[in-house]
Amino acid sequence: MSGTDLKLLGTKESLFTYRIVWALKLKGIEYEFVEEDLFNKSPLLLESNPIYKKVPVLIHGGKPISESLVILDYIDETWKNNPILSTDPQERAYARFWAKFVDEKFYEASIKAFFLTGEDQAKGVESIAEALQFLEGEIAGKKKFFFGGEAIGFLDIVVGWIAHWFQFVEEVGGFKVMDSMKYPAFDSWTKNFLEVPVIKENLPPHEELRRVFQGFQQMGLAAVGAKE
Amino acid sequence: DISSQLLFFLTPFLVFVLDKVFCSSFSVSKFLQISVTMASRGVVLLDFWPSMFGMRIRIALAEKGIPYEYREEDLGSRNKSPLLLKMNPVHKKTPVLIHHGNPVCESLIAVQYIDEVWKDKSPLLPSDSYHRAQARFWADFVDKKIYDGGRKVCSSKGEDQEAAKTEFIESLKLLEGQLGDKPYFAGETFGYVDVALVPFYSWFYAYETCGNFSIEAECPKLIAWAKRCLEKESVAKSLPDKHKVYDFVLHHYT
C-alpha cells in the first residue's frame, strides 16, 4: 500500500523513530526514510518541526506531523487496515494514559538513571522500578500476550523501546533494572514483543546503538563534571 | 425506590465508617463505585477548583451538555479521598473523570474520551485527520510549556524570574502565532486547543501580578481570543474568579 509522498525523518538510533517505523510496517505502508544527522539538522527537519526540532517527523503530502504519539494517532486514522488502537473509547483512553505514563515517568526516570550519578541516579533507578511495577500489574492483569491483546497495538509500540533499551542498560549504564523474578509478566511481554516479525526485522542495529548510548553517557557525565 | 434513596443520603456517613473500619478493602471500593454511579447517571468529575486541567473537563462536559456530579478534592489538605486513590492509583491526582464507575485520568485524554463517547454534539476535534494531528500537537504543547512556565514565573525571584517570564511569553507568542487571525485555534469553531488553553487565562492575573508584567501587552490577540471564549457559557461557568486564583497562588506558591 503506497503512502504517496510519505517521508519519515528520523535516525537509526532513535527509539521514538522506531515506533513510527513499526506502525507503518504493520500497516504495510510504503514510505521514504530520511536519515537525519542530529548534530547537523537538515533544513527540512528545521522547517517541518520548528518548535522542537526533533525526530521523528512524518511528512505526508508535504504536510509535517511531529511528536511520536500524535503521529501514531494520525497513521491509525489515515490508514485504517490493521488498526493499532481500539475503537472503544475506554480502551483508547487506557492506551493513551499508559502511553503518556511511559513517555513521562518512565522516560524521565531513565534519563536520570542513565546520565546522572550518585543520589540522582539512585532516585532514577527507584522511579524505574516503580514504573515497572505498574507496567507489570497492567500486563499481568490482561492475561494476554500483549497490551493490545493477541496482537500488538498502540501501547505495545509505545512501550516497545523499553524492551530494546534494557539490553544496553546493564552493559552501558552499569545498573540493573529488569529482574525477571520481580516482573515476570513484563519479562514475557518483552520476549514476545521482540519476536514479532515486524519488530524483529526492524530494530536499531545493536552495535551502533551501544556506541550512541556510550556517547550520550560520556556527554552526560562530562556535563555533570563541568557543572561541579 | 426507598433503598437507593437511603443509600444515596447515607453514603457520606457510611463511607466514613467503612473507610475507618476496612481501610482500602474491596467492600469499600465496590460500595463507592455503586454510590458514585447512582448519584449522577454515571458521570462524576473528581476535581480541585483552581485546576486548569479540571477546567478543561468541565468545559468539555458543558459543551456537550452532559449532566455530571462535581466532587471537590481538597488537594490543599493533603488528605486524598479513598475514591481518588482508587480511581487514580498511579498519579493520585485530579482531575479524574469517572464514567459508569470507570476512571479516565489525564485531562486531555478525558476530553478526547468525552469527544468520542458523545460524538454527536459539538465535536471538539476536527474531522480531518491532519487537522486533528495539529490540534493534538498544540494541546500537547500547552501541556509541556504553559503549566510549568507559569508556575516558574510565580515561584521564582530575581534573575530566575526574569528568565521564566521571557520563556513563558515566548511560549504564549508561539500559540498566538498559531492562532493567527482566526477566531479560534481550529478556525470558526471552538475546539480542542481552545479547551486545552483557555483555563490558563484564569491564572493570567496571578502570573502577571507575581511577575509584574502584562500578558496583554505582549500577546494582545491571545487575550482577545480568551475573552471571546469567555463569551461562551461553557467556558464562563467553568473558570474561577481570577482574584480567587491569585489568593490561592499567594498561599501555595510564593
Chai-1 contact restraints between the chains, C-beta under 6 A:
chainA,res_idxA,chainB,res_idxB,connection_type,confidence,min_distance_angstrom,max_distance_angstrom,comment,restraint_id
A,K63,B,Y130,contact,1.0,0.0,6.0,A-B,restraint_1
A,I65,B,A133,contact,1.0,0.0,6.0,A-B,restraint_2
A,E67,B,F137,contact,1.0,0.0,6.0,A-B,restraint_3
A,E67,B,D140,contact,1.0,0.0,6.0,A-B,restraint_4
A,V70,B,A133,contact,1.0,0.0,6.0,A-B,restraint_5
A,V70,B,R136,contact,1.0,0.0,6.0,A-B,restraint_6
A,V70,B,F137,contact,1.0,0.0,6.0,A-B,restraint_7
A,Y74,B,S129,contact,1.0,0.0,6.0,A-B,restraint_8
A,Y74,B,A133,contact,1.0,0.0,6.0,A-B,restraint_9
A,E77,B,S129,contact,1.0,0.0,6.0,A-B,restraint_10
A,T78,B,S129,contact,1.0,0.0,6.0,A-B,restraint_11
A,P89,B,Y113,contact,1.0,0.0,6.0,A-B,restraint_12
A,P89,B,E116,contact,1.0,0.0,6.0,A-B,restraint_13
A,P89,B,V117,contact,1.0,0.0,6.0,A-B,restraint_14
A,A93,B,V104,contact,1.0,0.0,6.0,A-B,restraint_15
A,A93,B,I109,contact,1.0,0.0,6.0,A-B,restraint_16
A,A93,B,Y113,contact,1.0,0.0,6.0,A-B,restraint_17
A,R96,B,I109,contact,1.0,0.0,6.0,A-B,restraint_18
A,F97,B,C105,contact,1.0,0.0,6.0,A-B,restraint_19
A,F97,B,E106,contact,1.0,0.0,6.0,A-B,restraint_20
A,F97,B,I109,contact,1.0,0.0,6.0,A-B,restraint_21
A,K100,B,E106,contact,1.0,0.0,6.0,A-B,restraint_22
A,F134,B,V90,contact,1.0,0.0,6.0,A-B,restraint_23
